[in-house]
Amino acid sequence: MTVTDVTTRCRAEFAEMPGMCLTLPQAARFLGIDVHTCERALDQLVDSGFLRKAGSAYMRIGVVRD
């Protein structure tokens, strides 16, 4: 699975569940991929403005968490 494939899958999962908030290890386990590839994909989604990183968690832009 390429980083592009993982990025596409991550985008789809976060779009389907907009309130989802995952740390990097949680996201890697959820997607069943290695942490390094997952981090590259999530960082691409942060760079594109689809996700944001708050502390150690990734979430959709516009989702407010306490």
Secondary structure, 3 states (H helix, E strand, C coil): CCHHHHHHHHHHHHHHCCCCEEEHHHHHHHHCCCHHHHHHHHHHHHHCCCEEEECCEEEECCCCCC
